[in-house]
Amino acid sequence: MDTTSGTLDEALERLHASGPEFRGYLSNHGPMAVEALVRRGAARTVHPWLDAYRSRLEDVPAPKSRIGADDWREALGDPARVTDWTAYFTGQVAERPWRDVLAEWWPRLLPGIAGAAAHPVIRVGHAVRTLTQDGESEHRTGELAHALGYWAARHQLLPTAVNPSGDAAPHTALAALPRIADQHVLPTDGYAQLAGTPHWLETAESLHVPRTPDAIQEHLAALVRAATHNYALYGHGNPVMLVHAATAPNAVARVLPVLPEELWQQSLAVAWAATAAITSIYAADTPRPSPDAASLEPEEVFERAAAHGDEHVIKFADTALDVAASAEGGDPRALSAALNAVALIDADRD
């Protein structure tokens, strides 16, 4: 009997007793990591992993006031209202189909993808994958509500608007991105440097954004692949933060099929802006070789990530396996990128 869905529901129930952040701004990665572990065949490790991880987490913040259909704009981007936002979306997914809620709120939330280093959209991506592949349950729709609530509370525009309108492919535009002057910063401080970084905006706007649905999906997949490959060479700049350059657009790719097609083009453009920003802030200047994964199967790579235990390693390996699965004959470079995260990220980091 398949018990993996039950394991995930149990884990989500445990995690929903904690807030979406701890120590002021660190994101609760628990829902994302346990979903990846279950999805990749490591369900048996979920509760032991969660037993250790929950010691970091904090209680759900106290609510402030009710958010309604007429005053939600006042609360958008206010981290102090995160519990209010979770309550709002919990009510929404209880009253309406979750796909309708997502379609309504996606264009409202998408411009704020940069908030909390894109963790909220990544959490939404994991929630949507569960709902589309495993079906609905109270805890799974509840997780989507928590993820959307977190995104609404941490909604943050990039200080420099990016309107890609060039003809560059994702890997070409990504490779050309300049680095900010001071990379030893939190994301918000890094975003603030982008406007003053020579050639950053023109490079970010060089990406080609196609118009047809099939081409948009292909371009988004190419963006995830390029960002994953980039980590294999430049992940040592900031091994933890750079993973989000790949996992954020992959989250958008997971959500895209359940959205109206008129939202796809904007979704690609915004996902690229987030990837471009994170890459310029955290990718190293010069490349280094990554571990060789040519002799390994994807499942072996993920086993190493799960054994490592760091939440970023697990999530990034999950994305790397998506990239490898989409390539005919596999993608050793993507698997090498996952091994690079295993090698670079400290498992004992707190």
C-alpha positions in Angstrom: 0.0 0.0 0.0 1.3 3.5 -0.9 1.7 5.5 2.3 3.7 8.4 1.0 0.8 10.8 0.7 -0.2 10.0 4.3 3.4 10.7 5.4 3.3 14.1 3.6 0.0 15.0 5.1 1.3 14.1 8.6 4.4 16.2 8.0 2.4 19.2 6.8 0.1 19.0 9.8 3.1 19.1 12.1 4.7 22.0 10.1 1.5 24.1 10.1 1.8 24.5 13.8 4.9 26.6 13.2 5.4 30.0 11.5 6.8 30.5 8.0 10.0 32.1 9.3 12.3 32.0 12.3 15.0 34.2 13.8 13.4 37.2 12.2 13.7 36.4 8.5 14.9 32.8 7.9 12.4 30.9 5.9 10.8 27.7 7.1 11.9 25.2 4.4 10.2 22.3 6.1 7.1 22.0 3.8 9.3 22.2 0.7 11.9 19.7 1.8 9.5 17.1 3.0 7.5 17.3 -0.2 10.8 16.7 -2.2 11.7 13.8 0.0 8.4 12.1 -0.5 8.3 12.9 -4.2 11.8 11.3 -4.7 11.2 8.1 -2.8 12.6 9.0 0.6 9.4 9.1 2.6 10.9 7.0 5.3 13.3 9.8 6.1 10.6 12.5 6.4 9.7 12.3 10.1 13.3 11.8 11.4 14.4 14.7 9.3 11.5 16.8 10.6 12.2 15.8 14.2 15.6 17.5 13.9 14.4 20.5 11.8 11.5 21.5 14.0 13.9 22.5 16.8 14.7 25.6 14.7 11.2 26.7 14.1 9.0 29.2 16.0 5.3 29.4 16.9 2.8 30.9 14.5 2.8 34.6 14.9 -0.2 36.2 16.6 -2.8 37.5 14.2 -3.4 41.3 13.9 -6.7 41.8 12.1 -8.9 40.2 9.5 -8.0 40.7 5.8 -11.0 41.2 3.5 -11.7 41.4 -0.2 -11.7 45.2 -0.1 -8.7 46.0 2.0 -6.1 43.4 1.1 -3.9 45.9 -0.7 -3.1 47.6 2.6 -1.7 44.3 4.0 0.3 43.3 0.9 4.0 43.1 1.7 3.5 43.4 5.5 5.4 40.5 7.2 3.6 41.3 10.5 0.3 40.2 8.8 1.5 36.8 7.7 -1.0 35.0 10.0 -3.8 37.2 8.8 -2.9 36.3 5.2 -2.8 32.6 6.0 -6.2 32.8 7.6 -7.5 34.7 4.5 -6.2 32.1 2.0 -7.3 29.2 4.2 -10.8 30.6 4.0 -10.5 31.1 0.2 -9.4 27.5 -0.6 -12.2 26.2 1.7 -14.8 28.1 -0.2 -13.6 27.9 -3.8 -11.6 25.5 -6.0 -7.9 26.0 -5.3 -7.1 26.5 -8.9 -9.5 29.4 -9.1 -7.9 31.0 -6.0 -4.5 30.6 -7.5 -5.5 32.0 -10.9 -6.9 35.1 -9.2 -4.0 35.7 -7.0 -1.1 34.7 -9.2 -1.0 38.0 -11.2 -1.3 40.0 -7.9 1.5 38.2 -6.2 3.9 37.5 -9.1 5.4 40.9 -9.3 6.6 40.5 -5.7 8.5 37.2 -6.4 11.7 38.7 -5.0 10.4 38.8 -1.4 12.1 36.5 1.1 14.7 35.5 -1.6 11.8 33.9 -3.6 11.1 31.3 -0.9 7.3 31.9 -1.0 6.9 31.1 -4.7 9.1 28.1 -4.3 6.8 26.9 -1.5 3.8 27.5 -3.8 5.5 25.4 -6.5 5.9 22.4 -4.1 2.3 22.8 -2.9 0.9 22.8 -6.4 3.0 19.8 -7.5 1.4 17.9 -4.6 -2.1 18.9 -5.4 -1.7 18.1 -9.1 0.0 14.8 -8.7 -1.5 13.4 -5.5 -4.9 15.1 -5.3 -6.5 17.2 -2.7 -6.6 16.8 1.1 -7.2 19.2 3.9 -3.5 19.5 4.6 -2.5 19.9 1.0 -4.9 22.7 0.2 -3.9 24.1 3.6 -0.3 24.1 2.5 -1.2 26.1 -0.6 -3.0 28.6 1.7 0.1 28.9 3.9 2.4 29.3 0.9 0.2 32.0 -0.7 -0.1 33.7 2.7 3.6 33.8 3.1 4.0 35.2 -0.4 1.5 38.0 0.2 3.2 38.9 3.5 6.7 39.0 2.0 5.6 40.5 -1.4 8.5 42.7 -2.6 9.1 44.3 -6.0 12.6 44.5 -7.4 13.8 48.1 -7.1 14.7 48.0 -10.8 11.9 46.9 -13.1 13.0 44.3 -15.7 11.1 44.1 -19.1 12.9 41.5 -21.2 12.5 42.2 -24.8 15.7 41.0 -26.5 16.6 38.0 -28.5 19.0 36.1 -26.2 18.4 32.6 -25.1 18.3 31.9 -21.3 21.8 30.4 -21.1 23.3 33.3 -23.1 21.6 36.0 -21.1 22.5 34.3 -17.8 26.2 33.9 -18.8 26.4 37.6 -19.6 25.1 38.9 -16.3 27.5 41.1 -14.4 28.0 40.7 -10.6 27.2 43.4 -8.0 30.1 45.0 -6.2 29.4 43.7 -2.7 28.0 40.2 -2.7 28.3 39.7 1.1 24.8 41.0 1.6 21.2 39.9 2.4 18.9 39.7 -0.7 17.2 43.1 -0.1 20.6 44.9 0.1 21.7 43.0 -3.0 18.6 44.0 -4.9 19.4 47.7 -4.1 22.8 47.4 -5.9 21.4 46.1 -9.2 20.4 49.5 -10.6 24.0 50.8 -10.1 25.7 47.8 -11.5 27.0 48.6 -15.0 25.1 46.8 -17.8 22.9 44.8 -15.4 19.6 46.1 -16.7 20.4 45.9 -20.4 21.7 42.3 -19.9 18.6 41.4 -17.9 16.4 42.8 -20.6 18.2 41.0 -23.4 16.2 37.8 -22.8 13.8 36.7 -25.5 10.3 36.1 -24.2 8.3 34.1 -26.8 4.5 34.4 -27.2 3.2 30.9 -27.9 2.4 28.6 -24.9 4.7 25.8 -26.1 7.6 28.1 -26.7 7.1 29.8 -23.3 7.2 26.4 -21.5 10.3 25.5 -23.5 12.0 28.8 -22.6 11.1 28.4 -18.9 12.6 24.9 -18.9 15.7 26.2 -20.6 16.0 28.9 -17.9 15.8 26.3 -15.1 18.4 24.2 -16.9 20.7 27.1 -17.4 20.5 28.2 -13.8 21.1 24.6 -12.6 24.1 24.3 -14.9 25.4 27.7 -13.7 25.4 26.4 -10.1 27.8 23.7 -11.1 30.4 26.2 -12.0 29.6 29.3 -9.9 27.8 27.9 -6.8 30.8 28.5 -4.6 30.0 32.3 -4.6 27.2 31.7 -2.1 26.3 28.0 -2.1 23.1 28.4 -0.1 21.6 31.5 -1.8 22.4 30.7 -5.4 20.3 27.5 -5.4 17.2 29.8 -5.5 18.3 31.0 -9.0 17.2 27.6 -10.2 14.5 26.6 -7.7 12.5 29.8 -8.1 11.9 29.5 -11.9 11.3 25.7 -11.5 8.5 26.6 -9.0 7.0 28.8 -11.7 7.3 26.0 -14.2 5.5 23.6 -11.9 2.6 26.1 -11.5 2.4 27.2 -15.1 0.2 24.3 -16.4 -2.6 25.1 -14.0 -2.7 28.8 -14.8 -4.6 30.5 -17.7 -2.3 30.8 -20.7 -2.6 34.6 -20.7 -0.5 34.6 -17.5 2.3 32.5 -18.9 4.3 35.2 -20.7 4.4 37.4 -17.7 5.3 34.4 -15.5 8.4 33.7 -17.6 9.5 37.3 -17.6 9.2 37.6 -13.8 10.9 34.3 -13.2 13.8 35.4 -15.3 14.1 38.7 -13.4 14.3 36.8 -10.1 16.9 34.4 -11.5 18.9 37.3 -13.0 18.9 39.2 -9.7 19.9 36.2 -7.5 22.6 35.2 -10.0 24.2 38.7 -10.1 24.1 39.0 -6.3 25.4 35.5 -5.4 27.2 33.7 -8.3 31.0 33.7 -8.1 33.0 35.7 -10.6 35.1 32.8 -11.8 34.2 29.2 -12.4 35.4 26.1 -10.5 34.9 22.5 -11.6 32.1 20.5 -9.9 32.0 16.9 -8.8 31.6 14.4 -11.6 28.2 12.7 -11.7 28.6 10.8 -15.0 28.7 7.4 -13.3 25.7 8.1 -11.1 22.0 7.5 -11.6 19.6 10.4 -10.7 18.3 8.4 -7.8 21.8 7.9 -6.4 22.4 11.7 -6.5 19.2 12.4 -4.6 20.0 9.7 -2.0 23.2 11.7 -1.4 21.3 14.9 -1.0 18.8 13.3 1.4 21.6 11.8 3.4 23.3 15.2 3.6 20.1 16.6 5.1 20.4 20.3 4.4 17.1 21.7 3.2 18.7 23.7 0.4 20.6 20.6 -0.8 17.4 18.6 -0.9 15.4 21.2 -2.8 18.2 21.9 -5.3 18.7 18.2 -6.0 15.0 17.9 -6.6 15.2 20.6 -9.2 18.4 19.1 -10.7 16.5 15.8 -11.2 13.7 17.6 -13.0 16.3 19.0 -15.4 17.9 15.6 -15.9 14.6 14.0 -16.5 13.7 16.5 -19.2 16.8 15.8 -21.3 17.0 12.9 -23.7 19.7 10.6 -22.3 19.8 12.5 -19.0 21.9 15.5 -18.0 25.1 14.8 -16.1 25.8 18.5 -15.8 22.6 19.0 -13.8 23.5 16.0 -11.6 27.0 17.4 -11.1 25.4 20.7 -9.9 23.4 18.8 -7.3 26.6 17.1 -6.1 28.2 20.5 -6.0 25.6 21.6 -3.5 26.2 18.5 -1.5 30.0 19.3 -1.4 29.7 23.1 -0.8 26.9 23.4 1.8 27.7 22.7 5.4 25.3 20.0 6.7 25.8 21.4 10.3 25.0 25.0 9.3 22.3 26.5 11.6 
